[in-house]
Amino acid sequence: MPVESPNSSDTTPVRTVDVVVVGAGIAGLYALQRFRSDGYTVAVFEAGGGIGGVWYWNRYPGARCDVESVDYSYSFDDRLQQEWNWSEKYATQPEILRYLDHVADRFDLRRDITLNTRVIDMTLDDTTLRWLVRTDTGEEVSARFCVLALGPLSSANIPQIPGLASFEGDVHHTSSWPHDGIDFSGRRVGVIGTGSSGIQAIPHIAETAAELHVFQRTPNYSIPAGNAPLDDATRAAHKADYPERRRRSMDSGGGSPHQPHPRSALEVSEDERRDAYEKRWLLGGVLFSKTFPDQLTELEANRTAQEFWERKIRAVIDDPAVADILIPRDHPIGAKRICTDDNYFQTFNRPNVHIVDVRTTPIERITPSGIEVGDREIAVDSLVLATGFDAMTGSVERINIVGRGGETLKQTWSEGPRTYLGLGVAGFPNLFNLTGPGSPSVLANMVLHSELHVDWVADAMAALDAMGADAIEARPDAVDEWVRECSERAARTLMPEANSWYLGANIPGKPRVFMPFVGGFGVYRQIIGDVAADGYRGFEMIRRHPTSD
C-alpha cells in the first residue's frame, strides 16, 4: 500500500515493495526473475533507455565479449539454454543485446523495470530498517531490501585533459556510443586509450578513417579472439553437454569450463610448454593467462608466457620500432586483464594508422582543432575516448547511499571498498552489492557470477523470513577479516604489480586497493556456500522486536 514519505513536505505517495534492484543488466534481469519467482514484489530502475547494462551502452565498433558465447549465457533455465542459438564463438554486442532482450520478453520482466530513471538516493530508516529510494524523476519507493546490480564497468572515466571542452569536432566515449553508429569516412580521427575498448574499436575505425592517430599511454597484452561461426553440429554438441560444461565452469577459476595444465610452466619441456600456449592461443580470449597454474604467481613462469606472446606479436608487425612501442614492459602478462582483438596489431601496418607514445611525448592539451603532443599539434576531426571506467566502485559511489547513523557508503569506503564476501557492508543492513569489490567480479564469467550472487541473496532473504528476522547485516569483524583475506590472497600473486584498474590506478586520487577476490570463482563459491550453510556466519540476523522465550 502506498504511504506518505516521512521526509517530504507534500503528500506524494511512496510506493512500497519488497525489493528494489538498481540496474537492468545481466545481474539485474536475473535478480528480478528470481526474486519475483520467490514471491517478492520487485521494482527495477535502469538509467538507460533499454535493458542490457554494459551491452546497452557499449556499442562501439568491434564490441565483443571475451568469454565464449555458449558460456556467457544464463544457466538457470534449461529450456532457455536449449532454445537460443548463438551464431559465433565470441558474440558481438548486438547479438548479446538481442539475447538479453529475448530473456526479458520470455520471462515477462519489462513490466517491473522503469527505464530512463537513475537512482540518486538510498536512505536507511534506522527504526524500521527499510530503505527509502529516490530517483532523478522524483519517484520514491520504500523497500525492505536493496540490491545493487550496477555492474563493475558502468561509470565512464572521462580524462581531465586541458582543453577537452574547447575541441570543435565531435567527441565520443566508447561507453556511450551513438545507437546509429558513426561514419568516420574521410575523417582524421584520434583515439585516446588502448585498453579493451580501444583495442577492439581501433581496427574498425581504421578501415574508414582517412587518418587514425592512436594515443597510447600504456601498451596492453591482447590475444586474437580466434572467432568463428558456430554451425548446427557445434551448437547441438554444446547443448547436449551443458550440464557437464556448467559444472566445470562453476568449479573453475574463472567461470569457464577450461582447466589449466596440471603442471607448472617450469616443470614441463619447452615443446610441451609451447604446445600448451599454442592451444590457448587458438582458443582465444582471456584464458591465455591461465594456461599454467603458476602463470600469475611465479614471475619466471609468467616470463615464458610473455616470451611466447611477444614472438607471436612481433611476427605480425612490419616495423620493429612500432612493435617496441606496442609491447608492454611494465607489468607481467595477465596482471592486467588480457584484451581480445581482431587484427589489432596488424592494424598498425596500415599507412593511415599512426601510434603516438604519450609516455615519451605526453598530451599537453587538446585544442579546438587537434591534440598537442610535445612540440607539435596533430589535427583531428573526431576524438574517441577509449579511457575505460571508474571500475568496481564508481557506479556505486554515484548514488548517495546513507546507512546507520547517517553514514554514507562513500564515507565507509573512503580508504577503499570494505565488504564481507563482496555482498554485505557493515552499517548497511539488507543492502547487497552484486559482482563488485570483494568478489571475483571481472575475473570471472559475469553471467554465472551474477547467478551465483543473486541465488545467494535470494536464499539469505528466505532464511531471514524463516527465522522471523527483519534484516541481515555484515558484522564489522567479518568485514575486517575478509578485506584482510582478499589483500593477502592478492599479495601472493603477480597481479598487484600492474598499475591496473583492479587497483583503481586509472582514477586520480582513488585509493590504491586491489579490489577483486583472486582466489578463483570455484573457491569463492565454496566459501560463500559454507558461510550460508553455517547459519550465515559473519552476518547478524536482526529482529526489530525480539521475542522472549
C-alpha positions in Angstrom: 0.0 0.0 0.0 1.4 3.5 -0.8 2.4 5.5 2.2 3.4 9.2 2.5 7.1 10.0 2.6 8.2 10.9 6.1 10.9 13.2 4.6 8.7 15.1 2.2 6.7 18.2 2.7 4.0 17.1 0.3 1.7 14.1 0.3 3.3 12.3 -2.7 2.7 8.6 -2.1 5.6 6.4 -1.6 5.4 3.0 -3.4 6.1 0.1 -1.2 7.9 -3.1 -2.5 9.9 -5.9 -1.0 13.0 -5.3 -3.2 14.5 -2.5 -5.2 17.0 -3.6 -7.8 19.2 -0.9 -9.3 20.3 -1.8 -12.8 18.7 -3.9 -15.6 21.8 -5.6 -17.0 22.7 -9.3 -16.7 22.6 -9.3 -12.9 19.5 -7.1 -12.6 17.5 -9.1 -15.0 18.1 -12.4 -13.2 17.6 -10.8 -9.8 14.1 -9.7 -11.0 13.3 -13.1 -12.3 14.5 -15.0 -9.2 13.0 -12.6 -6.6 9.7 -12.4 -8.3 9.6 -16.2 -8.7 10.2 -16.4 -4.9 7.1 -14.3 -4.3 8.6 -10.9 -3.6 7.4 -7.6 -5.1 10.3 -6.0 -7.1 10.9 -2.6 -8.6 13.9 -2.3 -11.0 15.3 1.1 -12.0 17.6 1.4 -15.1 19.3 4.6 -16.2 19.4 3.6 -19.8 16.7 3.7 -22.4 16.7 -0.1 -22.7 17.8 -3.2 -20.7 21.2 -4.8 -21.1 23.5 -2.8 -18.9 27.0 -2.7 -20.3 25.7 -4.2 -23.6 23.2 -1.5 -24.0 25.7 1.3 -23.6 28.9 -0.1 -25.2 28.0 -0.1 -28.9 31.4 0.9 -30.3 32.5 -0.8 -33.5 34.1 -4.2 -32.6 32.5 -4.6 -29.2 32.6 -8.3 -28.4 32.6 -10.5 -25.4 35.9 -12.2 -24.4 34.1 -15.2 -22.9 32.7 -17.9 -25.3 29.1 -17.2 -26.0 27.9 -20.7 -25.0 29.3 -19.9 -21.5 28.4 -16.2 -21.4 24.7 -17.1 -21.0 22.2 -17.9 -18.2 22.1 -21.4 -16.8 19.0 -21.0 -14.6 16.6 -22.3 -17.2 17.4 -25.3 -19.4 14.7 -24.5 -21.9 16.3 -21.1 -22.4 19.7 -22.8 -22.9 18.3 -25.2 -25.5 16.2 -22.7 -27.5 18.8 -20.0 -28.0 21.3 -20.4 -30.9 24.5 -18.4 -30.7 25.9 -17.5 -34.2 29.6 -17.1 -33.2 32.1 -18.4 -30.8 32.5 -15.0 -29.3 29.3 -13.0 -29.5 29.2 -9.3 -30.6 27.4 -6.6 -28.7 24.3 -6.7 -31.0 23.9 -10.4 -30.5 24.3 -10.3 -26.8 21.8 -7.5 -26.5 19.3 -9.5 -28.7 19.8 -12.4 -26.3 19.1 -10.2 -23.2 16.0 -8.7 -24.9 14.8 -12.3 -25.6 15.3 -13.2 -21.9 13.4 -10.0 -20.8 10.5 -10.9 -23.1 10.5 -14.6 -22.4 10.1 -14.1 -18.6 7.9 -11.0 -18.9 10.5 -8.9 -17.0 9.8 -5.5 -18.6 6.6 -4.8 -16.6 8.7 -4.3 -13.4 11.5 -2.3 -15.0 11.5 1.5 -15.1 13.8 2.8 -17.8 15.4 6.2 -18.2 15.5 6.5 -14.5 18.6 6.9 -12.3 18.5 6.1 -8.6 20.1 9.1 -6.8 19.5 8.4 -3.1 19.0 5.4 -0.8 18.5 6.2 2.8 18.0 3.7 5.7 15.4 4.3 8.3 17.2 3.2 11.5 13.9 2.4 13.2 12.1 0.3 10.6 15.2 -0.9 8.8 13.6 -0.1 5.5 15.2 1.8 2.6 13.8 4.9 1.0 14.9 5.0 -2.6 14.7 8.2 -4.6 15.1 8.6 -8.4 16.0 11.5 -10.6 12.4 11.6 -11.8 11.1 12.3 -8.3 9.8 8.9 -7.6 10.2 7.5 -4.0 10.0 3.8 -3.1 10.2 2.1 0.2 11.9 -1.3 0.2 12.9 -3.9 2.7 15.9 -5.0 0.5 18.1 -3.1 -1.9 20.2 -4.9 -4.5 22.8 -3.0 -6.4 23.2 -4.6 -9.9 25.1 -1.7 -11.3 27.9 -3.7 -12.9 31.6 -3.2 -12.2 32.2 -1.4 -15.5 29.5 1.2 -15.9 30.9 4.5 -14.6 32.8 6.1 -17.6 36.2 7.6 -16.9 36.4 11.0 -18.7 40.1 12.1 -18.7 40.9 15.5 -17.3 42.9 16.7 -20.3 43.3 20.5 -20.5 41.3 22.0 -23.4 39.0 19.0 -23.9 35.9 21.2 -23.7 37.3 23.5 -26.4 37.6 20.8 -29.1 35.3 21.8 -32.0 35.0 18.4 -33.6 32.9 15.5 -32.4 33.8 13.7 -29.2 32.7 10.1 -28.3 33.3 7.9 -25.3 33.3 4.2 -26.1 30.9 3.5 -23.3 28.1 5.8 -24.6 28.4 5.2 -28.4 25.5 6.6 -30.6 23.0 3.9 -31.3 23.0 4.6 -35.0 26.8 4.4 -35.2 29.4 6.9 -36.5 30.7 7.3 -40.0 34.4 8.2 -39.9 34.8 8.1 -43.7 37.4 10.6 -44.8 37.9 12.0 -41.3 41.0 12.4 -39.3 40.4 10.5 -36.1 42.2 10.5 -32.8 41.7 7.6 -30.3 42.9 8.1 -26.7 43.4 4.8 -24.9 44.4 1.3 -25.7 42.6 -0.8 -23.2 40.0 -3.3 -24.2 37.5 -1.0 -25.9 40.2 0.9 -27.8 41.9 -2.4 -28.9 38.5 -3.6 -30.2 37.5 -0.4 -31.9 40.7 0.7 -33.5 40.8 -1.9 -36.3 37.3 -1.0 -37.4 37.8 2.8 -37.2 41.0 2.4 -39.3 39.0 0.8 -42.1 37.2 4.0 -43.0 39.1 6.9 -41.4 41.4 9.0 -43.7 44.0 9.1 -40.9 43.9 7.5 -37.5 46.2 8.6 -34.7 46.3 6.3 -31.6 47.4 7.9 -28.4 48.8 5.2 -26.2 49.9 5.7 -22.6 50.2 2.1 -21.6 50.6 -0.8 -24.1 48.5 -3.8 -23.3 48.6 -7.5 -23.9 45.9 -8.8 -26.3 45.2 -12.2 -27.7 43.4 -12.8 -31.1 39.8 -13.7 -30.5 40.1 -16.8 -32.7 36.4 -16.2 -33.5 34.5 -18.5 -35.8 30.8 -19.0 -36.8 29.0 -21.8 -35.0 27.4 -24.5 -37.1 24.4 -26.6 -36.1 26.5 -29.6 -35.1 28.7 -27.5 -32.8 25.6 -25.9 -31.2 24.0 -29.3 -30.7 27.1 -30.6 -29.0 27.2 -27.6 -26.7 23.6 -28.0 -25.7 24.0 -31.7 -25.1 27.0 -31.1 -22.9 25.5 -28.2 -20.9 25.2 -30.0 -17.5 28.8 -31.0 -17.5 30.0 -27.8 -19.1 28.3 -25.7 -16.4 29.6 -28.0 -13.6 33.2 -27.5 -14.8 32.6 -23.8 -15.1 31.2 -23.4 -11.6 34.2 -25.2 -10.2 36.8 -23.4 -12.2 39.0 -20.4 -11.5 37.1 -18.0 -13.9 33.7 -19.4 -14.6 34.6 -21.2 -17.9 34.9 -25.0 -18.4 38.6 -24.9 -19.3 41.2 -26.1 -16.9 44.9 -25.1 -16.7 47.7 -27.5 -17.5 48.2 -29.8 -14.4 51.9 -28.9 -14.0 54.0 -25.8 -13.5 55.1 -24.0 -16.6 58.7 -24.6 -15.4 58.3 -28.3 -14.9 57.4 -29.2 -18.5 59.7 -29.4 -21.5 59.9 -26.5 -23.9 58.0 -28.3 -26.6 55.1 -29.2 -24.1 55.0 -25.7 -22.9 54.9 -24.2 -26.4 52.1 -26.7 -27.4 50.1 -25.7 -24.3 50.4 -22.0 -25.1 49.6 -22.6 -28.7 46.3 -24.4 -27.8 45.3 -21.5 -25.6 46.3 -19.0 -28.3 44.0 -20.8 -30.7 41.2 -20.9 -28.1 41.5 -17.1 -28.0 40.5 -14.7 -25.3 41.5 -14.0 -21.7 42.1 -17.7 -20.8 45.7 -17.5 -22.2 46.7 -16.1 -18.8 45.5 -19.3 -17.1 47.4 -21.8 -19.3 49.5 -22.9 -16.4 48.6 -22.8 -12.7 51.6 -20.8 -11.7 51.5 -18.3 -14.5 50.2 -15.5 -12.3 52.1 -16.4 -9.1 55.7 -17.1 -10.3 57.5 -14.4 -12.3 59.7 -16.9 -14.1 56.7 -18.9 -15.2 55.0 -15.7 -16.3 58.0 -14.8 -18.5 57.6 -18.0 -20.5 54.1 -16.8 -21.4 55.3 -13.3 -22.2 58.0 -14.5 -24.4 55.6 -16.7 -26.4 53.2 -13.8 -26.7 55.9 -11.4 -27.9 57.2 -13.7 -30.6 53.6 -14.0 -31.9 53.1 -10.2 -32.0 56.4 -9.3 -33.5 55.7 -11.7 -36.3 52.6 -9.7 -37.4 54.0 -6.1 -37.1 56.1 -4.9 -40.0 58.0 -2.1 -38.3 60.2 -3.3 -35.3 60.1 0.2 -33.9 56.3 0.2 -33.8 56.4 -3.2 -32.2 58.7 -1.8 -29.5 56.0 0.8 -28.6 53.1 -1.7 -28.7 54.7 -4.4 -26.5 54.3 -3.9 -22.7 57.4 -3.8 -20.5 55.9 -2.6 -17.2 53.8 -5.5 -16.0 53.6 -9.3 -16.1 51.2 -10.7 -18.7 47.8 -11.2 -17.2 48.4 -8.9 -14.3 46.1 -6.6 -16.2 43.1 -8.1 -17.9 44.3 -9.5 -21.2 42.3 -8.0 -24.1 40.8 -9.9 -27.0 41.1 -8.5 -30.5 40.6 -8.9 -34.2 43.8 -7.9 -36.0 44.6 -5.1 -33.6 48.4 -5.3 -34.0 48.2 -5.8 -37.8 46.2 -2.5 -38.0 49.4 -0.6 -37.3 50.8 -1.9 -40.6 48.3 0.3 -42.4 49.7 3.5 -43.9 46.8 5.6 -42.5 47.4 4.5 -38.9 49.9 6.1 -36.6 50.9 5.3 -33.0 51.7 8.1 -30.6 53.6 7.1 -27.5 52.3 9.6 -24.9 54.7 8.3 -22.3 57.6 9.8 -24.2 55.6 12.7 -25.7 52.7 13.4 -23.3 49.5 15.1 -24.4 49.9 18.7 -23.4 46.4 19.9 -24.2 43.5 19.5 -26.6 43.0 22.4 -28.9 39.9 23.4 -31.0 41.3 21.5 -33.9 43.5 18.8 -32.6 45.8 17.4 -29.9 49.2 18.9 -28.8 51.9 16.4 -28.0 55.4 17.5 -27.3 56.1 20.4 -29.7 53.6 19.5 -32.4 49.8 19.6 -32.9 48.1 16.6 -34.6 45.0 17.8 -36.4 41.9 15.6 -35.9 38.3 16.0 -36.9 36.9 13.4 -34.4 38.0 12.3 -31.0 37.3 8.9 -29.4 37.9 8.5 -25.7 38.6 4.8 -25.1 39.5 5.6 -21.5 37.6 3.0 -19.6 35.8 3.2 -16.3 36.0 4.1 -12.7 35.8 0.4 -12.1 34.2 -1.6 -9.3 33.2 1.3 -7.1 32.5 4.3 -9.4 28.9 3.4 -10.2 28.0 2.6 -6.6 29.6 5.9 -5.3 27.5 7.9 -7.7 24.5 7.1 -5.5 24.1 8.8 -2.2 23.7 5.7 0.0 23.1 6.5 3.6 23.2 3.8 6.2 23.1 3.6 10.0 23.6 6.8 11.9 23.6 8.8 8.7 27.0 7.5 7.5 27.3 7.3 3.7 28.7 4.4 1.8 31.2 6.8 0.3 32.5 7.7 3.8 32.7 4.0 4.7 34.7 3.3 1.5 36.8 6.5 1.7 40.0 4.4 2.0 38.9 1.7 -0.3 35.9 -0.7 -0.6 35.1 -2.7 2.6 32.8 -5.6 2.2 32.1 -9.0 3.6 32.2 -11.6 0.8 31.7 -8.7 -1.6 28.0 -8.9 -0.7 27.4 -7.1 2.5 28.7 -3.9 4.2 28.6 -3.3 7.9 26.2 -0.5 8.8 24.0 -1.1 5.7 21.5 -3.9 6.6 19.6 -5.6 3.8 21.8 -3.9 1.2 23.5 -6.2 -1.2 26.1 -5.4 -3.9 26.4 -7.8 -6.8 29.7 -8.8 -8.6 31.6 -5.9 -7.1 34.7 -5.4 -4.9 35.5 -8.3 -2.6 34.1 -10.9 -5.1 35.8 -12.4 -8.2 33.9 -9.8 -10.2 35.6 -9.1 -13.5 38.0 -12.0 -13.0 35.1 -14.4 -13.7 32.3 -15.1 -16.2 29.9 -12.3 -15.2 26.8 -14.2 -16.2 27.4 -17.2 -13.9 28.8 -14.9 -11.3 25.6 -12.9 -11.4 23.5 -16.0 -11.0 25.7 -17.2 -8.0 25.3 -13.8 -6.2 21.5 -13.5 -6.9 20.9 -17.1 -5.7 22.9 -16.5 -2.5 21.0 -13.3 -1.8 17.6 -14.9 -2.5 18.4 -17.8 -0.2 19.5 -15.3 2.5 16.2 -13.4 2.2 14.3 -16.7 2.5 16.4 -17.6 5.6 15.5 -14.3 7.2 11.9 -14.9 6.7 12.2 -18.5 8.1 13.9 -17.1 11.2 11.3 -14.4 11.7 14.1 -11.8 11.3 13.9 -8.4 9.7 17.4 -7.8 8.4 20.8 -9.3 7.7 23.9 -7.2 8.2 27.6 -7.9 7.8 29.5 -7.7 11.2 32.4 -5.3 11.3 34.9 -8.0 12.4 33.8 -10.2 9.4 34.4 -7.3 7.1 37.9 -6.7 8.6 38.8 -10.3 8.1 37.5 -10.5 4.6 39.3 -7.3 3.5 42.5 -8.8 5.0 42.0 -12.1 3.3 41.4 -10.5 -0.1 44.5 -8.4 0.3 46.7 -11.3 1.4 45.5 -13.5 -1.5 46.3 -10.7 -4.0 49.7 -10.2 -2.5 50.6 -13.9 -3.2 50.1 -13.2 -6.9 51.7 -11.0 -9.6 48.5 -9.0 -10.1 49.3 -6.0 -7.8 52.5 -5.4 -9.8 50.5 -3.7 -12.6 49.0 -0.2 -12.4 45.6 -1.5 -13.3 42.0 -0.6 -12.8 41.8 -3.6 -10.5 43.7 -1.2 -8.1 41.9 1.9 -9.2 45.2 3.2 -10.7 43.4 4.8 -13.7 41.5 7.2 -11.5 43.5 10.1 -9.9 43.1 10.2 -6.2 41.3 6.9 -5.9 42.7 4.7 -3.0 45.0 2.0 -4.2 43.4 -1.2 -3.1 43.3 -4.4 -5.1 39.5 -4.8 -5.3 38.6 -8.3 -6.7 38.9 -11.6 -4.9 41.7 -13.5 -6.7 41.2 -17.0 -5.2 39.1 -18.3 -8.1 35.5 -18.5 -8.9 35.0 -22.1 -7.6 36.9 -21.4 -4.4 34.8 -18.3 -3.8 31.6 -20.2 -4.5 32.6 -22.7 -1.9 33.4 -20.0 0.7 30.0 -18.2 0.4 28.2 -21.5 0.3 29.9 -22.5 3.6 29.0 -19.2 5.2 25.3 -19.7 4.3 25.4 -23.4 5.5 26.9 -22.2 8.8 23.9 -20.0 9.6 25.3 -17.0 7.7 28.5 -16.9 9.7 29.8 -13.3 9.9 26.3 -11.8 9.4 24.0 -10.6 12.1 20.3 -11.6 11.8 18.4 -8.6 13.2 14.9 -8.6 14.8 13.5 -5.2 15.4 11.2 -6.5 18.1 12.9 -9.6 19.7 10.5 -12.2 21.1 11.0 -13.6 24.6 11.0 -17.3 25.1 
